[in-house]
Amino acid sequence: MDESGNLHREGVMRLARAFDEVEPLEDGRTRVNEAYLSILLLSRVIVRLGKISPVPPEVIEGLFASDFAYLQEIYVRLNEDGNRMIETRCPSCGTNFGLDLVGDVDSVTDRGATRRSAV
């Protein structure tokens, strides 16, 4: 949810480059608090969040803790684990389904409903 109360349910996350993980270490905010590294890293690799593009660190700072943890999990699965499937839930009907994180915008069909998601 952004500062205006708009809920953003779709976004695009790209694979991280080595520089994406190294460059934030030079940021003073990371030197003061190492936990800030995750905020800077996500703001670099999340290309779009709803209608927000690029996604500045201030947007990541304002995420609910559960949303922040969810995006961190996607980052780890996409970049480190090699497991590119994630279990998620449709916000409209509550149905759980697997989402393949590889590729561009995918159509995911479950019980006849089509959802578009991009990560």
Buried (B, 14 or more C-beta within 10 A) or exposed (E): EBEEEEEBEBBBBBEBEEEBBEBBEEBEBBEEEEEBBBBBBBBBBBBBBBEBEEBEBEBBEEBEEEBBEBBBEBBEBBBEEEEBEBEBEBEEEEEEBEBEBEEEEBEBEEEEEEBEBBB
